[in-house]
Amino acid sequence: MLLAACADSPGGPIPYNVALGSPDSPALVALGSDYKIAPMDMLTVKVFKSEDLTGDYQVDLAGNISLPLVGEVPAANLTTAQLDQELTKVLGQKYFEHPDVAVGIKASFLNNFLLDLNLLFALDDRGLVDRLTPLIGIEYSFAK
């Protein structure tokens, strides 16, 4: 018969009596004006004098945002300025005489993913990330 039990003292190489420092504070990373919108990004759309259309919209996996009245609008691979122009055009065709639209990035999924990828590179000693990045369709280099 084999019995398992907890030891009366901690084991292994982990030091248990060392105080941990505080976690790193979150860092804001500015996106360039040429940043292309990616699936899963969270966008802020503001339409002047239209509270029903103003709000936060997440880009779906197909690369679209879904707006009331308008329906689905392709957003992936556009800059915020290009999406602004597209929404202005679409809203101007049917709903507003001279729409005033502003588009911004509230949260960038791809940017967060790349920050996490940096951490993986730092911890990866078997080259798994080098084999993973082509499979998910991104080009990425990291100075090791």
Phi, psi and omega in degrees: 000136181246127179246139176247142180210164176278142178283161180276358176219153180294146181239174178085181186276000184280123177282122184267346184259016180260131178288137179272142176283170179286151180293158177298142177283147180296139181252136175274132180245120181287137176267142178288161180294342179266009179299131178266130179298138182236157174306143180079357174294149176256122182251149171251123178244127177240124177244117184303130180062030175217090180292334180292329181265338180286131179166186178262136181228133177266135176287126182283176183295338177277354177094016183247157166245151182246115181252145173302149182071314189276320185091209183278135179233127177297132181234332184297144179069015173251153170279169178296325178295320179292319178293322175304313179297318181296315179294321177299317179295312183296314180292328180287336180291322187235329196246328184230150179285310177223080184293142176246107186243140173229134181236135177221161177266118177273320178211134181254112179295315183297319179297317177295321179298317181292325175296319177295325178295324175302316179296318178299318178299319181296327183264348188275113178251002181248004178075020182294321182293323178300328178274337183281317187301320176295330181291330180265002171083029176235150173260128185209136175231149183216127179285112182274000000 
